[in-house]
Amino acid sequence: MNYKWDGCTGEETILRIMTLGDLDELTGLIKSKGKEALKEVFLRNTHRFHGKNRAFWQVVLEVSDEEFEREAKRNFRNASKLKYFV
């Protein structure tokens, strides 16, 4: 699958593969980038992973709940709450 549909490269492409890729693409990504590099990308972008996708990458990259929560608190998108004005 082409993950560079809008010309983005680098970390954005990695994130797209991590969230949209099939099993073969995910194993290829792990082999080419390595677990430590993917772990850093995962922790910098905690706001983009939810539910089963988050749990999958936490297990595969061996990220503890405490480590995930600590990085999520540093992330502005996770830490801030939008106020609803009616």
N, C-alpha and C positions, 0 to 999 in steps of 0.2 A: 504494500500500500504506500502511496505517496503522502508523507507527512509534512511536506514542504509546500503545501498548496498556495500559500501566500508569500512565499519567498523567505520565511523565517528559517533560521538555522541555529545551530548550537543548542543551548539548554531548552529552548522552546520545542525543538524537534524531539529531544529526549523525553520531555514531559508528555508530548503527544503519543509517543510510542508506549510510554509507561501506562497511560490511561486508555489508549485505544487499540493497542497491539494485540495480536494473537500469541499463542504460546511459543511458536517458532521465533517470532520477532522479539519477544521478551527474553528468551534464552540467548539469542544473538546479541541483544543489547547488554546483557549481563556479562557475556564473554568479552565483548569489545571494550566496554567502559570499566568494568570491574565493580565489585560491590561497594567499595569505599566511596568511589566517585558518585555512584547512584544514590548512596545514602546521604551524601551532602546535598545533592539536588533535591531529594525527597524532603529533607528537613528544612531546606530553604523555601520550599513550596508546599508546606503543610495544608494551606487553604485550598489546594486543588485536588486533594484526595479525600474521598468520603466513603463510608460504608465498607463494602467488600473490597474495594480497590485499596483503601487505606490499610485494612487488615492484612491483605495479601502482601503488600510491600513492607509492612512492618515485620512480618514473619520472614520473608525472603531476605531482607536486608538486616535482620536481627536488631531492630530498633525497639528498645523497651518503652513501655507506656510513659514512664517518667521522663525519658529523653524526648519523646514526642511531645508531651505536654509542655515541657520547658521551652522547646523551640516554637511551639504553637503560640505561647504567650508572648514571645518576642516578635512574632509576625503581626503586623498592623491589621491585616485583614481578619485574622482570627480574634485579636484582642479587642477591636473596636466593635461597638454595637450601633447599628443605625436606629435612630429614634423615629418613630412613626408620628407624623403630624397629621391630624385629621381636621 
